Every structure is written in structure tokens, then in C-alpha cells.
């Protein structure tokens, strides 16, 4: 749904031949940084969908991937096709488990593994995926087994904290300061790009 005045209007769909189960559940939205008409949405177990007309029509992406949940999406602007990263698995209800972080360099038409790979049998989830707003080669993945970081665009990842965050955000304008929240309601803060964390609430 979208609105400039605070009034929400359904963009659909509202019916499906599969009934309630056919409508599914959305977990996340990835906005294109420069094109307001292009968005990607991630579902609990139905993969990634894309619109280029502001939500009037949607095209499923990643059909080559088995039914998969998406918990977060990052869209990077380029001079050519969009570069899109997806954090897989259903973080909200564990309807699907993560196979890691996947990357597309052609606007979602095809996908490849990054260096962060799980198997569904490991029962892992990715709760949040962040990209440094100053350096698009630096990524953070808050998972059910700790916080991972990549400094080479997702090629290699290392665990930098054993804390389990359900959400993370950068301090506005200061990418070296990151906040993480836990299911228990605790808030942690790092002032050195995730190397060390202190509980602040």
C-alpha cells in the first residue's frame, strides 16, 4: 500500500484461486534507491516478486530456486541492471529456513550464492541484512547463530558477534555506529563497525 497523505489503499491482490493460502504473506520490501516505481517484495515461502510500475503488476523472480522464504532485501543502484541481495528464510514464523544470502546482478532474473551459505537442514534464519550506506561492499547479516560481516560485497563472511539480533540499524549519518535489538528486548550498540558491542538498554 502507498499514500502521500497517510491514507492507506490496498494494492492487492485480495483474492486467489488458492484461497487464503494462495495469497501468502509478505516479509519485506526492497525499494529501488532512485526509481520510485521499482520495488521488490519477499514472501514467507513464495520467493521474490518485482514491480516496475509502482505496484500495478508484479513478476515473480527466482523461479529457479525452490519455494523459499525471504526475510530482507537490499537493492543497489547501478548504471545497468539492479544489483539485489536477498536474505533467505522466513524470520517471522520459520515457514522456511535459510540457504544464506543470494545475489542477483540482473535485476532479479537470475541468482547466485554469496559466501554466506546455509542448508535448510541447519534450521538457520537471517533476521536482518544491512549494507553500509557509505561503502556498498560492507554487509552485515544478523542470523540465528550470530552476526556475520562481509567487506567484499558478500564474497567472504566472518562471525563478528555471537549476539542474536532480530533487527539492526545504522545511526543516521554514522555507519560505524550500529544498533541491534534482541527478542528479549535488549538493545546493543557498536561504535566500531560491529567489532565490539555493549548493552545500552
PyMOL CGO cylinders between C-alpha atoms (Angstrom):
from pymol import cmd
from pymol.cgo import CYLINDER

trace = [
    CYLINDER, 0.00, 0.00, 0.00, 1.12, 3.56, -0.56, 0.3, 1, 1, 1, 1, 1, 1,
    CYLINDER, 1.12, 3.56, -0.56, -0.06, 7.04, 0.21, 0.3, 1, 1, 1, 1, 1, 1,
    CYLINDER, -0.06, 7.04, 0.21, 1.25, 10.60, 0.27, 0.3, 1, 1, 1, 1, 1, 1,
    CYLINDER, 1.25, 10.60, 0.27, -1.45, 11.74, 2.71, 0.3, 1, 1, 1, 1, 1, 1,
    CYLINDER, -1.45, 11.74, 2.71, -1.40, 8.94, 5.28, 0.3, 1, 1, 1, 1, 1, 1,
    CYLINDER, -1.40, 8.94, 5.28, -4.47, 7.16, 3.87, 0.3, 1, 1, 1, 1, 1, 1,
    CYLINDER, -4.47, 7.16, 3.87, -3.65, 3.54, 3.01, 0.3, 1, 1, 1, 1, 1, 1,
    CYLINDER, -3.65, 3.54, 3.01, -5.06, 1.93, -0.13, 0.3, 1, 1, 1, 1, 1, 1,
    CYLINDER, -5.06, 1.93, -0.13, -4.79, -1.77, -0.87, 0.3, 1, 1, 1, 1, 1, 1,
    CYLINDER, -4.79, -1.77, -0.87, -2.68, -2.55, -3.93, 0.3, 1, 1, 1, 1, 1, 1,
    CYLINDER, -2.68, -2.55, -3.93, -3.78, -6.20, -3.95, 0.3, 1, 1, 1, 1, 1, 1,
    CYLINDER, -3.78, -6.20, -3.95, -4.09, -8.96, -4.65, 0.3, 1, 1, 1, 1, 1, 1,
    CYLINDER, -4.09, -8.96, -4.65, -7.12, -9.64, -2.47, 0.3, 1, 1, 1, 1, 1, 1,
    CYLINDER, -7.12, -9.64, -2.47, -8.32, -12.91, -4.00, 0.3, 1, 1, 1, 1, 1, 1,
    CYLINDER, -8.32, -12.91, -4.00, -6.62, -16.06, -5.19, 0.3, 1, 1, 1, 1, 1, 1,
    CYLINDER, -6.62, -16.06, -5.19, -7.72, -19.38, -6.67, 0.3, 1, 1, 1, 1, 1, 1,
    CYLINDER, -7.72, -19.38, -6.67, -5.80, -20.94, -3.78, 0.3, 1, 1, 1, 1, 1, 1,
    CYLINDER, -5.80, -20.94, -3.78, -7.94, -19.18, -1.18, 0.3, 1, 1, 1, 1, 1, 1,
    CYLINDER, -7.94, -19.18, -1.18, -6.24, -17.65, 1.86, 0.3, 1, 1, 1, 1, 1, 1,
    CYLINDER, -6.24, -17.65, 1.86, -3.22, -19.92, 1.43, 0.3, 1, 1, 1, 1, 1, 1,
    CYLINDER, -3.22, -19.92, 1.43, -2.83, -18.70, -2.14, 0.3, 1, 1, 1, 1, 1, 1,
    CYLINDER, -2.83, -18.70, -2.14, -2.36, -15.09, -1.06, 0.3, 1, 1, 1, 1, 1, 1,
    CYLINDER, -2.36, -15.09, -1.06, 0.67, -15.77, 1.10, 0.3, 1, 1, 1, 1, 1, 1,
    CYLINDER, 0.67, -15.77, 1.10, 2.46, -13.38, 3.44, 0.3, 1, 1, 1, 1, 1, 1,
    CYLINDER, 2.46, -13.38, 3.44, 5.00, -10.65, 2.70, 0.3, 1, 1, 1, 1, 1, 1,
    CYLINDER, 5.00, -10.65, 2.70, 8.02, -10.28, 4.99, 0.3, 1, 1, 1, 1, 1, 1,
    CYLINDER, 8.02, -10.28, 4.99, 9.89, -7.35, 3.46, 0.3, 1, 1, 1, 1, 1, 1,
    CYLINDER, 9.89, -7.35, 3.46, 10.12, -4.70, 0.76, 0.3, 1, 1, 1, 1, 1, 1,
    CYLINDER, 10.12, -4.70, 0.76, 13.26, -3.59, -1.05, 0.3, 1, 1, 1, 1, 1, 1,
    CYLINDER, 13.26, -3.59, -1.05, 12.95, -0.15, -2.62, 0.3, 1, 1, 1, 1, 1, 1,
    CYLINDER, 12.95, -0.15, -2.62, 14.99, 0.89, -5.62, 0.3, 1, 1, 1, 1, 1, 1,
    CYLINDER, 14.99, 0.89, -5.62, 17.16, 3.82, -4.49, 0.3, 1, 1, 1, 1, 1, 1,
    CYLINDER, 17.16, 3.82, -4.49, 16.42, 6.04, -7.50, 0.3, 1, 1, 1, 1, 1, 1,
    CYLINDER, 16.42, 6.04, -7.50, 13.30, 4.65, -9.22, 0.3, 1, 1, 1, 1, 1, 1,
    CYLINDER, 13.30, 4.65, -9.22, 10.10, 5.00, -7.16, 0.3, 1, 1, 1, 1, 1, 1,
    CYLINDER, 10.10, 5.00, -7.16, 8.22, 2.64, -9.48, 0.3, 1, 1, 1, 1, 1, 1,
    CYLINDER, 8.22, 2.64, -9.48, 10.57, -0.31, -8.92, 0.3, 1, 1, 1, 1, 1, 1,
    CYLINDER, 10.57, -0.31, -8.92, 10.21, -2.41, -5.78, 0.3, 1, 1, 1, 1, 1, 1,
    CYLINDER, 10.21, -2.41, -5.78, 10.96, -5.97, -4.72, 0.3, 1, 1, 1, 1, 1, 1,
    CYLINDER, 10.96, -5.97, -4.72, 8.98, -7.89, -2.10, 0.3, 1, 1, 1, 1, 1, 1,
    CYLINDER, 8.98, -7.89, -2.10, 9.98, -11.01, -0.20, 0.3, 1, 1, 1, 1, 1, 1,
    CYLINDER, 9.98, -11.01, -0.20, 7.50, -13.65, 0.89, 0.3, 1, 1, 1, 1, 1, 1,
    CYLINDER, 7.50, -13.65, 0.89, 7.39, -16.25, 3.66, 0.3, 1, 1, 1, 1, 1, 1,
    CYLINDER, 7.39, -16.25, 3.66, 7.76, -19.17, 1.25, 0.3, 1, 1, 1, 1, 1, 1,
    CYLINDER, 7.76, -19.17, 1.25, 6.98, -17.87, -2.25, 0.3, 1, 1, 1, 1, 1, 1,
    CYLINDER, 6.98, -17.87, -2.25, 10.25, -16.19, -3.17, 0.3, 1, 1, 1, 1, 1, 1,
    CYLINDER, 10.25, -16.19, -3.17, 10.82, -12.70, -4.59, 0.3, 1, 1, 1, 1, 1, 1,
    CYLINDER, 10.82, -12.70, -4.59, 8.41, -10.57, -6.62, 0.3, 1, 1, 1, 1, 1, 1,
    CYLINDER, 8.41, -10.57, -6.62, 9.21, -7.38, -8.56, 0.3, 1, 1, 1, 1, 1, 1,
    CYLINDER, 9.21, -7.38, -8.56, 7.21, -4.43, -9.86, 0.3, 1, 1, 1, 1, 1, 1,
    CYLINDER, 7.21, -4.43, -9.86, 8.43, -1.74, -12.25, 0.3, 1, 1, 1, 1, 1, 1,
    CYLINDER, 8.43, -1.74, -12.25, 5.13, 0.16, -12.45, 0.3, 1, 1, 1, 1, 1, 1,
    CYLINDER, 5.13, 0.16, -12.45, 4.61, 1.20, -8.84, 0.3, 1, 1, 1, 1, 1, 1,
    CYLINDER, 4.61, 1.20, -8.84, 2.78, -1.96, -7.81, 0.3, 1, 1, 1, 1, 1, 1,
    CYLINDER, 2.78, -1.96, -7.81, 0.17, -2.25, -10.56, 0.3, 1, 1, 1, 1, 1, 1,
    CYLINDER, 0.17, -2.25, -10.56, 1.69, -5.52, -11.77, 0.3, 1, 1, 1, 1, 1, 1,
    CYLINDER, 1.69, -5.52, -11.77, 4.16, -7.97, -10.28, 0.3, 1, 1, 1, 1, 1, 1,
    CYLINDER, 4.16, -7.97, -10.28, 6.53, -10.55, -11.78, 0.3, 1, 1, 1, 1, 1, 1,
    CYLINDER, 6.53, -10.55, -11.78, 7.91, -13.47, -9.79, 0.3, 1, 1, 1, 1, 1, 1,
    CYLINDER, 7.91, -13.47, -9.79, 11.70, -13.60, -9.65, 0.3, 1, 1, 1, 1, 1, 1,
    CYLINDER, 11.70, -13.60, -9.65, 14.00, -16.53, -8.86, 0.3, 1, 1, 1, 1, 1, 1,
    CYLINDER, 14.00, -16.53, -8.86, 11.77, -19.24, -10.30, 0.3, 1, 1, 1, 1, 1, 1,
    CYLINDER, 11.77, -19.24, -10.30, 14.81, -21.49, -10.49, 0.3, 1, 1, 1, 1, 1, 1,
    CYLINDER, 14.81, -21.49, -10.49, 15.00, -21.55, -6.70, 0.3, 1, 1, 1, 1, 1, 1,
    CYLINDER, 15.00, -21.55, -6.70, 12.75, -23.99, -4.85, 0.3, 1, 1, 1, 1, 1, 1,
    CYLINDER, 12.75, -23.99, -4.85, 9.99, -22.45, -2.69, 0.3, 1, 1, 1, 1, 1, 1,
    CYLINDER, 9.99, -22.45, -2.69, 11.97, -20.16, -0.45, 0.3, 1, 1, 1, 1, 1, 1,
    CYLINDER, 11.97, -20.16, -0.45, 11.29, -17.52, 2.15, 0.3, 1, 1, 1, 1, 1, 1,
    CYLINDER, 11.29, -17.52, 2.15, 12.83, -14.06, 2.08, 0.3, 1, 1, 1, 1, 1, 1,
    CYLINDER, 12.83, -14.06, 2.08, 13.47, -12.04, 5.23, 0.3, 1, 1, 1, 1, 1, 1,
    CYLINDER, 13.47, -12.04, 5.23, 15.25, -8.98, 3.84, 0.3, 1, 1, 1, 1, 1, 1,
    CYLINDER, 15.25, -8.98, 3.84, 16.11, -7.34, 0.50, 0.3, 1, 1, 1, 1, 1, 1,
    CYLINDER, 16.11, -7.34, 0.50, 18.78, -4.82, -0.47, 0.3, 1, 1, 1, 1, 1, 1,
    CYLINDER, 18.78, -4.82, -0.47, 18.65, -3.07, -3.86, 0.3, 1, 1, 1, 1, 1, 1,
    CYLINDER, 18.65, -3.07, -3.86, 21.73, -1.22, -5.09, 0.3, 1, 1, 1, 1, 1, 1,
    CYLINDER, 21.73, -1.22, -5.09, 21.53, 1.34, -7.87, 0.3, 1, 1, 1, 1, 1, 1,
    CYLINDER, 21.53, 1.34, -7.87, 23.84, 0.91, -10.83, 0.3, 1, 1, 1, 1, 1, 1,
    CYLINDER, 23.84, 0.91, -10.83, 24.13, 2.29, -14.33, 0.3, 1, 1, 1, 1, 1, 1,
    CYLINDER, 24.13, 2.29, -14.33, 22.79, -1.01, -15.69, 0.3, 1, 1, 1, 1, 1, 1,
    CYLINDER, 22.79, -1.01, -15.69, 20.62, -3.69, -14.15, 0.3, 1, 1, 1, 1, 1, 1,
    CYLINDER, 20.62, -3.69, -14.15, 19.83, -3.62, -10.43, 0.3, 1, 1, 1, 1, 1, 1,
    CYLINDER, 19.83, -3.62, -10.43, 22.10, -5.50, -8.05, 0.3, 1, 1, 1, 1, 1, 1,
    CYLINDER, 22.10, -5.50, -8.05, 19.87, -7.19, -5.49, 0.3, 1, 1, 1, 1, 1, 1,
    CYLINDER, 19.87, -7.19, -5.49, 20.76, -9.14, -2.34, 0.3, 1, 1, 1, 1, 1, 1,
    CYLINDER, 20.76, -9.14, -2.34, 18.24, -11.33, -0.53, 0.3, 1, 1, 1, 1, 1, 1,
    CYLINDER, 18.24, -11.33, -0.53, 18.42, -12.82, 2.95, 0.3, 1, 1, 1, 1, 1, 1,
    CYLINDER, 18.42, -12.82, 2.95, 16.66, -16.16, 2.71, 0.3, 1, 1, 1, 1, 1, 1,
    CYLINDER, 16.66, -16.16, 2.71, 14.40, -17.95, 5.19, 0.3, 1, 1, 1, 1, 1, 1,
    CYLINDER, 14.40, -17.95, 5.19, 11.23, -16.88, 6.98, 0.3, 1, 1, 1, 1, 1, 1,
    CYLINDER, 11.23, -16.88, 6.98, 12.38, -14.96, 10.04, 0.3, 1, 1, 1, 1, 1, 1,
    CYLINDER, 12.38, -14.96, 10.04, 8.87, -14.43, 11.39, 0.3, 1, 1, 1, 1, 1, 1,
    CYLINDER, 8.87, -14.43, 11.39, 7.38, -17.94, 11.56, 0.3, 1, 1, 1, 1, 1, 1,
    CYLINDER, 7.38, -17.94, 11.56, 10.17, -20.26, 10.32, 0.3, 1, 1, 1, 1, 1, 1,
    CYLINDER, 10.17, -20.26, 10.32, 7.92, -21.50, 7.49, 0.3, 1, 1, 1, 1, 1, 1,
    CYLINDER, 7.92, -21.50, 7.49, 11.16, -21.88, 5.53, 0.3, 1, 1, 1, 1, 1, 1,
    CYLINDER, 11.16, -21.88, 5.53, 14.78, -21.96, 6.66, 0.3, 1, 1, 1, 1, 1, 1,
    CYLINDER, 14.78, -21.96, 6.66, 17.68, -20.03, 5.21, 0.3, 1, 1, 1, 1, 1, 1,
    CYLINDER, 17.68, -20.03, 5.21, 20.03, -21.12, 2.44, 0.3, 1, 1, 1, 1, 1, 1,
    CYLINDER, 20.03, -21.12, 2.44, 22.11, -17.99, 3.04, 0.3, 1, 1, 1, 1, 1, 1,
    CYLINDER, 22.11, -17.99, 3.04, 22.41, -14.68, 1.20, 0.3, 1, 1, 1, 1, 1, 1,
    CYLINDER, 22.41, -14.68, 1.20, 21.82, -14.73, -2.56, 0.3, 1, 1, 1, 1, 1, 1,
    CYLINDER, 21.82, -14.73, -2.56, 22.80, -12.08, -5.11, 0.3, 1, 1, 1, 1, 1, 1,
    CYLINDER, 22.80, -12.08, -5.11, 21.42, -11.02, -8.49, 0.3, 1, 1, 1, 1, 1, 1,
    CYLINDER, 21.42, -11.02, -8.49, 23.27, -8.73, -10.89, 0.3, 1, 1, 1, 1, 1, 1,
    CYLINDER, 23.27, -8.73, -10.89, 20.45, -8.58, -13.46, 0.3, 1, 1, 1, 1, 1, 1,
    CYLINDER, 20.45, -8.58, -13.46, 17.55, -7.13, -11.51, 0.3, 1, 1, 1, 1, 1, 1,
    CYLINDER, 17.55, -7.13, -11.51, 16.39, -10.42, -10.04, 0.3, 1, 1, 1, 1, 1, 1,
    CYLINDER, 16.39, -10.42, -10.04, 16.23, -12.55, -13.19, 0.3, 1, 1, 1, 1, 1, 1,
    CYLINDER, 16.23, -12.55, -13.19, 18.98, -14.91, -12.03, 0.3, 1, 1, 1, 1, 1, 1,
    CYLINDER, 18.98, -14.91, -12.03, 20.57, -15.55, -8.64, 0.3, 1, 1, 1, 1, 1, 1,
    CYLINDER, 20.57, -15.55, -8.64, 23.85, -16.93, -7.31, 0.3, 1, 1, 1, 1, 1, 1,
    CYLINDER, 23.85, -16.93, -7.31, 25.18, -17.79, -3.87, 0.3, 1, 1, 1, 1, 1, 1,
    CYLINDER, 25.18, -17.79, -3.87, 27.32, -15.37, -1.95, 0.3, 1, 1, 1, 1, 1, 1,
    CYLINDER, 27.32, -15.37, -1.95, 29.89, -16.63, 0.52, 0.3, 1, 1, 1, 1, 1, 1,
    CYLINDER, 29.89, -16.63, 0.52, 27.24, -16.97, 3.25, 0.3, 1, 1, 1, 1, 1, 1,
    CYLINDER, 27.24, -16.97, 3.25, 25.61, -20.35, 2.56, 0.3, 1, 1, 1, 1, 1, 1,
    CYLINDER, 25.61, -20.35, 2.56, 23.42, -22.48, 4.82, 0.3, 1, 1, 1, 1, 1, 1,
    CYLINDER, 23.42, -22.48, 4.82, 21.44, -25.66, 4.19, 0.3, 1, 1, 1, 1, 1, 1,
    CYLINDER, 21.44, -25.66, 4.19, 17.76, -25.91, 5.17, 0.3, 1, 1, 1, 1, 1, 1,
    CYLINDER, 17.76, -25.91, 5.17, 18.63, -28.82, 7.46, 0.3, 1, 1, 1, 1, 1, 1,
    CYLINDER, 18.63, -28.82, 7.46, 20.69, -26.46, 9.63, 0.3, 1, 1, 1, 1, 1, 1,
    CYLINDER, 20.69, -26.46, 9.63, 17.42, -24.69, 10.60, 0.3, 1, 1, 1, 1, 1, 1,
    CYLINDER, 17.42, -24.69, 10.60, 19.03, -21.24, 10.45, 0.3, 1, 1, 1, 1, 1, 1,
    CYLINDER, 19.03, -21.24, 10.45, 17.41, -17.87, 9.82, 0.3, 1, 1, 1, 1, 1, 1,
    CYLINDER, 17.41, -17.87, 9.82, 18.62, -14.46, 8.74, 0.3, 1, 1, 1, 1, 1, 1,
    CYLINDER, 18.62, -14.46, 8.74, 16.74, -11.76, 10.63, 0.3, 1, 1, 1, 1, 1, 1,
    CYLINDER, 16.74, -11.76, 10.63, 18.25, -8.64, 9.06, 0.3, 1, 1, 1, 1, 1, 1,
    CYLINDER, 18.25, -8.64, 9.06, 20.57, -7.73, 6.20, 0.3, 1, 1, 1, 1, 1, 1,
    CYLINDER, 20.57, -7.73, 6.20, 22.30, -4.34, 6.17, 0.3, 1, 1, 1, 1, 1, 1,
    CYLINDER, 22.30, -4.34, 6.17, 24.63, -2.66, 3.70, 0.3, 1, 1, 1, 1, 1, 1,
    CYLINDER, 24.63, -2.66, 3.70, 26.91, 0.15, 4.82, 0.3, 1, 1, 1, 1, 1, 1,
    CYLINDER, 26.91, 0.15, 4.82, 25.44, 3.38, 3.37, 0.3, 1, 1, 1, 1, 1, 1,
    CYLINDER, 25.44, 3.38, 3.37, 28.95, 4.69, 2.66, 0.3, 1, 1, 1, 1, 1, 1,
    CYLINDER, 28.95, 4.69, 2.66, 30.63, 1.52, 1.38, 0.3, 1, 1, 1, 1, 1, 1,
    CYLINDER, 30.63, 1.52, 1.38, 28.38, -0.87, -0.58, 0.3, 1, 1, 1, 1, 1, 1,
    CYLINDER, 28.38, -0.87, -0.58, 30.95, -3.67, -0.25, 0.3, 1, 1, 1, 1, 1, 1,
    CYLINDER, 30.95, -3.67, -0.25, 30.31, -3.93, 3.52, 0.3, 1, 1, 1, 1, 1, 1,
    CYLINDER, 30.31, -3.93, 3.52, 27.38, -6.11, 4.60, 0.3, 1, 1, 1, 1, 1, 1,
    CYLINDER, 27.38, -6.11, 4.60, 26.03, -7.31, 7.93, 0.3, 1, 1, 1, 1, 1, 1,
    CYLINDER, 26.03, -7.31, 7.93, 23.77, -10.35, 8.34, 0.3, 1, 1, 1, 1, 1, 1,
    CYLINDER, 23.77, -10.35, 8.34, 22.05, -10.82, 11.70, 0.3, 1, 1, 1, 1, 1, 1,
    CYLINDER, 22.05, -10.82, 11.70, 21.37, -14.55, 11.88, 0.3, 1, 1, 1, 1, 1, 1,
    CYLINDER, 21.37, -14.55, 11.88, 20.03, -17.07, 14.36, 0.3, 1, 1, 1, 1, 1, 1,
    CYLINDER, 20.03, -17.07, 14.36, 23.62, -18.14, 15.07, 0.3, 1, 1, 1, 1, 1, 1,
    CYLINDER, 23.62, -18.14, 15.07, 25.28, -14.73, 15.37, 0.3, 1, 1, 1, 1, 1, 1,
    CYLINDER, 25.28, -14.73, 15.37, 26.23, -11.63, 13.42, 0.3, 1, 1, 1, 1, 1, 1,
    CYLINDER, 26.23, -11.63, 13.42, 28.15, -12.07, 10.16, 0.3, 1, 1, 1, 1, 1, 1,
    CYLINDER, 28.15, -12.07, 10.16, 30.06, -9.38, 8.27, 0.3, 1, 1, 1, 1, 1, 1,
    CYLINDER, 30.06, -9.38, 8.27, 31.41, -9.15, 4.73, 0.3, 1, 1, 1, 1, 1, 1,
    CYLINDER, 31.41, -9.15, 4.73, 33.79, -6.46, 3.47, 0.3, 1, 1, 1, 1, 1, 1,
    CYLINDER, 33.79, -6.46, 3.47, 33.99, -7.67, -0.15, 0.3, 1, 1, 1, 1, 1, 1,
    CYLINDER, 33.99, -7.67, -0.15, 30.42, -7.44, -1.40, 0.3, 1, 1, 1, 1, 1, 1,
    CYLINDER, 30.42, -7.44, -1.40, 29.33, -10.78, 0.04, 0.3, 1, 1, 1, 1, 1, 1,
    CYLINDER, 29.33, -10.78, 0.04, 32.18, -12.92, -1.23, 0.3, 1, 1, 1, 1, 1, 1,
    CYLINDER, 32.18, -12.92, -1.23, 33.50, -13.78, 2.22, 0.3, 1, 1, 1, 1, 1, 1,
    CYLINDER, 33.50, -13.78, 2.22, 31.81, -13.58, 5.62, 0.3, 1, 1, 1, 1, 1, 1,
    CYLINDER, 31.81, -13.58, 5.62, 33.02, -13.91, 9.18, 0.3, 1, 1, 1, 1, 1, 1,
    CYLINDER, 33.02, -13.91, 9.18, 31.18, -14.09, 12.50, 0.3, 1, 1, 1, 1, 1, 1,
    CYLINDER, 31.18, -14.09, 12.50, 31.88, -10.88, 14.43, 0.3, 1, 1, 1, 1, 1, 1,
    CYLINDER, 31.88, -10.88, 14.43, 29.45, -11.39, 17.33, 0.3, 1, 1, 1, 1, 1, 1,
    CYLINDER, 29.45, -11.39, 17.33, 27.58, -14.28, 18.92, 0.3, 1, 1, 1, 1, 1, 1,
    CYLINDER, 27.58, -14.28, 18.92, 24.67, -11.96, 19.77, 0.3, 1, 1, 1, 1, 1, 1,
    CYLINDER, 24.67, -11.96, 19.77, 21.37, -12.90, 18.13, 0.3, 1, 1, 1, 1, 1, 1,
    CYLINDER, 21.37, -12.90, 18.13, 19.76, -9.73, 16.78, 0.3, 1, 1, 1, 1, 1, 1,
    CYLINDER, 19.76, -9.73, 16.78, 16.24, -9.65, 15.39, 0.3, 1, 1, 1, 1, 1, 1,
    CYLINDER, 16.24, -9.65, 15.39, 16.75, -6.15, 14.00, 0.3, 1, 1, 1, 1, 1, 1,
    CYLINDER, 16.75, -6.15, 14.00, 19.66, -3.79, 13.32, 0.3, 1, 1, 1, 1, 1, 1,
    CYLINDER, 19.66, -3.79, 13.32, 20.06, -0.21, 12.14, 0.3, 1, 1, 1, 1, 1, 1,
    CYLINDER, 20.06, -0.21, 12.14, 22.88, 2.23, 11.50, 0.3, 1, 1, 1, 1, 1, 1,
    CYLINDER, 22.88, 2.23, 11.50, 22.95, 5.55, 13.31, 0.3, 1, 1, 1, 1, 1, 1,
    CYLINDER, 22.95, 5.55, 13.31, 21.85, 8.08, 10.73, 0.3, 1, 1, 1, 1, 1, 1,
    CYLINDER, 21.85, 8.08, 10.73, 24.89, 9.58, 9.05, 0.3, 1, 1, 1, 1, 1, 1,
    CYLINDER, 24.89, 9.58, 9.05, 27.40, 7.46, 11.03, 0.3, 1, 1, 1, 1, 1, 1,
    CYLINDER, 27.40, 7.46, 11.03, 27.86, 3.99, 9.54, 0.3, 1, 1, 1, 1, 1, 1,
    CYLINDER, 27.86, 3.99, 9.54, 30.40, 2.93, 12.17, 0.3, 1, 1, 1, 1, 1, 1,
    CYLINDER, 30.40, 2.93, 12.17, 27.67, 3.10, 14.85, 0.3, 1, 1, 1, 1, 1, 1,
    CYLINDER, 27.67, 3.10, 14.85, 25.17, 0.22, 14.71, 0.3, 1, 1, 1, 1, 1, 1,
    CYLINDER, 25.17, 0.22, 14.71, 22.29, -0.69, 17.00, 0.3, 1, 1, 1, 1, 1, 1,
    CYLINDER, 22.29, -0.69, 17.00, 20.99, -4.23, 17.43, 0.3, 1, 1, 1, 1, 1, 1,
    CYLINDER, 20.99, -4.23, 17.43, 17.88, -5.45, 19.24, 0.3, 1, 1, 1, 1, 1, 1,
    CYLINDER, 17.88, -5.45, 19.24, 17.15, -8.90, 20.65, 0.3, 1, 1, 1, 1, 1, 1,
    CYLINDER, 17.15, -8.90, 20.65, 13.95, -10.90, 21.16, 0.3, 1, 1, 1, 1, 1, 1,
    CYLINDER, 13.95, -10.90, 21.16, 14.35, -10.27, 24.88, 0.3, 1, 1, 1, 1, 1, 1,
    CYLINDER, 14.35, -10.27, 24.88, 14.04, -6.52, 24.30, 0.3, 1, 1, 1, 1, 1, 1,
    CYLINDER, 14.04, -6.52, 24.30, 17.70, -5.67, 24.88, 0.3, 1, 1, 1, 1, 1, 1,
    CYLINDER, 17.70, -5.67, 24.88, 19.40, -3.01, 22.78, 0.3, 1, 1, 1, 1, 1, 1,
    CYLINDER, 19.40, -3.01, 22.78, 23.10, -3.28, 21.94, 0.3, 1, 1, 1, 1, 1, 1,
    CYLINDER, 23.10, -3.28, 21.94, 25.38, -0.68, 20.38, 0.3, 1, 1, 1, 1, 1, 1,
    CYLINDER, 25.38, -0.68, 20.38, 28.62, -0.88, 18.44, 0.3, 1, 1, 1, 1, 1, 1,
    CYLINDER, 28.62, -0.88, 18.44, 30.73, 2.21, 17.79, 0.3, 1, 1, 1, 1, 1, 1,
    CYLINDER, 30.73, 2.21, 17.79, 33.40, 0.41, 15.74, 0.3, 1, 1, 1, 1, 1, 1,
    CYLINDER, 33.40, 0.41, 15.74, 31.51, -1.16, 12.81, 0.3, 1, 1, 1, 1, 1, 1,
    CYLINDER, 31.51, -1.16, 12.81, 30.40, -4.24, 14.69, 0.3, 1, 1, 1, 1, 1, 1,
    CYLINDER, 30.40, -4.24, 14.69, 33.69, -5.30, 16.22, 0.3, 1, 1, 1, 1, 1, 1,
    CYLINDER, 33.69, -5.30, 16.22, 32.58, -4.72, 19.83, 0.3, 1, 1, 1, 1, 1, 1,
    CYLINDER, 32.58, -4.72, 19.83, 29.10, -4.43, 21.33, 0.3, 1, 1, 1, 1, 1, 1,
    CYLINDER, 29.10, -4.43, 21.33, 27.81, -3.02, 24.62, 0.3, 1, 1, 1, 1, 1, 1,
    CYLINDER, 27.81, -3.02, 24.62, 24.32, -3.31, 26.01, 0.3, 1, 1, 1, 1, 1, 1,
    CYLINDER, 24.32, -3.31, 26.01, 22.74, 0.13, 26.09, 0.3, 1, 1, 1, 1, 1, 1,
    CYLINDER, 22.74, 0.13, 26.09, 19.22, -0.73, 27.27, 0.3, 1, 1, 1, 1, 1, 1,
]
cmd.load_cgo(trace, "trace")
